[in-house]
Amino acid sequence: MTDVVEITDPRERSRVAEAVLRDLPRWFGWEDANANYIREAAELPTFAVEPEAGFLCLKQHTPRAAELYVMGVRPEQHRRGLGRALVESAEGWCRAHGVRYLHVKTLGPSHPSEGYKATRAFYEALGFVALEELHGLWGEDNPTLVLVKDVDLGFSVTPVTGLPELREGDDLAGAIVERVDLVDGDVVVVAQKAISKVEGRVVALADVEASEQARELAADTDPRRIQVILDEATELVRTRPPLIIARTKHGFVCGSAGVDSSNAPEAGTVVLLPLDPDGSAARLREELRERTGANVGVIVTDSFGRPWRAGTTDVAIGAAGVEVLRILDGEKDPAGYELHATRMALGDQIAGAAQLVFGKLDRVPVAVVRGLDVGGDQTAADLVIPPETDLFR
């Protein structure tokens, strides 16, 4: 882990800035500009990776906005995460001082520099958004690109729109990366039906023969659909024909064993749950990493009802690269009370947030949640209560 320190001594700020800038003539070759950076660093919030491996200075322009004024990392320290660590420390300073927006200026894309193309990609990977390219600020030969980032601790949930109707064998990862730029820490939330469709978990009712039990439970509905539910269930928990609450082979307790006719690819078909939702999440995560280089988490969701509560909410049935269950046992609240049985179902909370942009009729099966620190190695199986400890059996 990279240790970043804030330098408070004015002379030390200038000394570190000079030491690093002098080692970067390719990027900071203008003596007048370097002299200004070194002089002004003495009065600016300054962060450094010791010993003098890199530094960053902030300049606050208004109570709510600041500029990443200058940053440098020694050449031999590149590609080790120092730049990211410095920027994250600066963002933390901004939040602590009530600053919501951080911007940075760099050479714009209309200049053919390959080096600055990588610089722009670096900032964009950290969540900065290109705002405007200015001409004349640094001279006509040096277009100035302004990038900005909201560094507030809140998070965003963004629908991935324009996805086609998915079929077995479709490239879901490719369809996602064509429509959204992913960055480290994002959580890609995918509705179960999208996964099930590309994995071929669709059954045509014309191919199903209903059993006597299915006919008894069907009431005035299609017994073939009830047969599919029975085939997917390991236990019928409650029945009130034609309604069935069942335990699935995954251990989920849900309506109709997860079998659903809504948003099926065509009439006369039903969609089943993935055979291994956690495995599906892991595969999609790896495919997204290979396509983008971004270290993201993936959550696969489905809509579940809950005892004693009206309506449904999406929950996590598959997960990879995410902390889905945060256990706070042993922590103390502000009054000093020690928590003994406090567990936050983060996976379900993220799934529910994504459902707000999915909609049931909008046919949006993918969303990206950004701004949450929920990286981990748990799976959705960690959210399932074992039958032997289920108090409601």
N, C-alpha and C positions, 0 to 999 in steps of 0.2 A: 504494500500500500504506500502511495506517495504522501509524504508529510509536507504540508504547506504551512508556513508560519506567516503571521502578519508582522511586518517590520514597523516599529513605532519611532525609532530614532531617525530624525531627518537626515543626518549625515550618512547613516548606514543605508537609508533608502537610495540616496544618490550614488553611493559607492557601488551597491549591488547593480543598480541600473547601468552604470557606466561599464562595469566589468562584463556584463552580459552583452550589451549593445556593441562594445568594441570587438566582440567575438563573432559578430554577425554582419560583416561588411556587405554581404550580398543583399541583405534586407534593409540594413540601416547604414547606408553609405554616405548620407548627407551630413556633413559635420555640423552645420547650423541646426538641423533638426535634432541631431543627437544631443547637442548642447542644451537645447530647450527641454528635451525629455529628461535629461540628467538633472537640470536645475529644478524643474517642476516636480520631479519625483519626491523631492524633500518635503513637499507640502501635501502630498496626495496619499490616500490609503494605498499601501503597497504590500504585496504578497510575494513570497519567494519560496523556492524549493532549495533547501540547503544541500551542499555548500555552493551557492551561486550557480546552480544548474539552470535556473530560470526565474523570471519575475514577471509581475503584472502590476500596473498602476490603474486606479480608478479615478475618474473625475466626475464629481456630482454637479450637474448643471441646474437642476430644480429639485424641490423636495421629493419628487416622485420619479425622477429619471436621472440616470448616470451613464457615463461612457466608459467603455473599456479603452482607456486612453493609449496605453502602450503595453505590449507583452513581447517577451523574447525568451526563447529556450535555446541553450547552446546546441550546436549541430550534433555533437556526439550523444546528446540526450533525446534526440527526436524519436518519435514512435514508441515512447515508453509511458505515455499517458500523462506526462507532466503538464502539457497545455490544458488538457481536460481538467486536471486537478486544480490548476490555477483559476480557471474560469469558474469552476464550481465553488471555490472559496470566495471568489468575488460575488457570485450570486448569493451566497450565504450572508456576506456583509450587507448586500443590498436589502435583503429581507429583514435583517436585524435593524436596519436604519430606515425602514419604511419606504424604500425605493422599489418600485414595481417594475420599471422598464429599464433594460440595459441595452445600449446600442454600441456598435463598433463600426469603424470605417476601414475599408480596405480597397485595393485596386479593383475596379469594376470589370465585368466580363467583356466589355468592348475592347479591352486591351488584350493582346495575344499572349500574355505571360502565363506559361504553364505552372510556374511556382505559385502564383497568386490564385490560379484555378484550384490548386490543392488547399490554399488558405481558405477560400470561400467554402469549399466542401467541408473543411474542418468546422467552421462556424455553423454551417447548416446542419451538420450531424449533431451539433449540440443544441439544436432547436432554434437557432437564430433564423429570422425570415428576412429575405432581401426586400428592402422598402423602396429604394430609389437610387438610380445612378446619376450623380451630379457631374457636370462638366464645368471646369473653371475654378473649382475650389482648390485643387492641387495643380492647376495648370491644365491647358487643353490636352496635353499628351498623357495625362494621368487621371483618367476618369475615376471618380470616387463613389464606391458602392456603400450605401448605408444599410446595415442589417440591424434588426431589433429583436428583442426577446422579452416576453413577459415572464419575470422570474418569481411571480407570486407563488405561494405554496399550493394554490388550488390545482385542480386537474381538469383535463378536458376529455370529452367523449365525442369522437367524430365518426359519423357513418361513412362507410366506403360504398359509394353509390355507383350505379352503372354496371354492376356485375350481371353477366348473362344468366339465363336459366341454366343451371348446372346439370350435367349428365354424368353417368358413370365414366370414369377415366379422365375427366377434365382436369386441367392444371389449375387447381385452386390457388396455390402459392403464386403462380405467374399472374393470374387475374388480379390478385391483391396488389402485388408490387407494381403493376402497370397503373394503378389508380391512387396509390398513396406512397409517400416517402417515409420509410420507417427509420427510427433512431433507437439507439440503445435505451433500454428501460421501458419501451412501449409494451403494452399488453394488447395483443390482437385477439379480439373476442369474436367467436364464430358460432353462429346458430347451428345446432345439431343437424338440422335438415341439410345444410350445405355439405357437411362432412358425409352424412349418410348417402346423399345423392352421388357424390363422386366415388364413394366406396361401393356403390351398387346395392345399398340396403333398401331397395324398393321392391315391393311385392305386388304383382297383379292379382286382384281378387279372382279373376277368371281361372287362375291356376290353383285355387284353394278349394278343398273339399271340407265342408263343415261336419264336425262330429255331433253326436247327440247332445253332449254337454254344451257345445257352442250354440246349438239350436235352443236349448232350454234357457241359456243366459241372454240370448239375443233379444228377447221380447219382440218388438216390432221393427228391429233393425236387421241389417245384413249379417247373418250368422257366419259368413266367411270372414268378416272382419274380426268377429269374436274369436274365431279359430286362430287367427294370426296372433291375437293377444295371448291366448292360452299357450301357443307354441313359444312365445317369448317369455312367459312367466315361469318362475320356479315355485311360487306360492300365491294363492288368491287370498289377499289379506281381508278384503271386504267386498261384497257384491250386493248390488241392488239393481237387478236387470233393467236396462242393459249396461249399467255403470259397473265398472270393475276397478278396484284398487289392487295392484299386484306388486309382488317383489320380483324384480328382474334378475337375470343371470349375473348382472353387475353388482347386485345388492341394493339397487335403488327401490324405494317404495313410491309408486307414482300411479297416476291414472292410466289405465289401458296398457300398462307395461311399456309405456313410451310409444306405442303404436299410434300414428296420427294420419288423418286424411287431409288436413289443411295444408295448403301449399305443396301438395304432392305434384309430381311432374305432369301427370295427366289423370283424367277421370278414370275411376275404377282401379286406382292404385293406392297403397298406403306406404308410409315411410317408417322404417324401424330405427331404433337406436343403433349407433355404431357398435360393432362387436367389442371393441376395446377403445373407449373414448380417450383414455389417457395416452394410449399408444398413438391414436390419431393426432392428438395435440402435439406429442413429441415429434412425430414425422413432419407435421406442418411447420413446427418451430425450426427444425433443422433445414427444411427447404427454404424458408424465409431467410435464415442466416446465410445459406449458400448463395442466395440471389442478391442479398443486400449488404452482407457483412455486419448487420445489426444484431445485437444480442437482445432479443425480445422474448416475452412470455406469450403463451397461447392458452386461452380458456375456451372450451367447448361448452355451450349452454343448451338448456332445454327448459321449458316452462313446467313448473310443478305447482300443484295446489298444496295447501298447508292445513293441518287440523285446526279448527276453531277460527280460521281466518278466511274471509271471502276472497275470491279471485285467485289468480295465479301470479307468480313472479318467476323470472328466469333464475336458474341456479347453475352452478358449475358441475358438469358431469364428466368433464375431461380437463386436464391441466398439465402444463409443462413449463418449467422455468419460472414458476410463480409461487409465492407464499400464499397458500389458500386458507390456512388455519393459523391464526396468531394466538398463541397460548400465553396468557398474562398471569398464570398462577405464580404466586410468590412476589409479584409486584405490589407496591403500596400506593393507595390513592392519596390525594392531597391531605386528608385527615389522618393518615398513618395506618389506615385499615389494610391488612394484607389480603390480597385477592386469592381465593382458593379454587374457584371453578368458573373462571372468566375466559372464554374462548371466542374470538371474533372470526366469523366465517367470511374472510376477505374474498375468497373466490366467489361466493354467492353474492356478496355486495357488489363486486365488479360486474358480475353477470347481470344483476338487476339494473345497474346504471346503464349498461349497454342496451338493455331492452328498451330503454326510453327512446333510443334513436333507431332501433330496429323497426318498431311498429309491427302489428300483426298482419296488416294488409299492404304495407309499403314495399315488401319484398326486398328488404335490406338485410342481408344475413351476416354482415361483417362490420365491426366497428373497431376503432383504435382508441384505447384509453392511454392518455399521456400525462405524466406529471406525478405518478404514484411511485413510491419506493417499495415495491413488493416483489422484488426478485427473490427466488428461492428454488428449492428442488423438491417441493411437495407435489403430490398428485391429487386429483379429485377424489380418489379412493380414501384419502385421509378425512374426508368430510362425511363418510358413510358410517353410521352407528351400527356396530355389530349386533345381530339379532339377540345375542345373549345379554346385552346391556340395554336393549330397547324397552323402556318402561311402559310402552303403549301396546305391546303385543298381548 
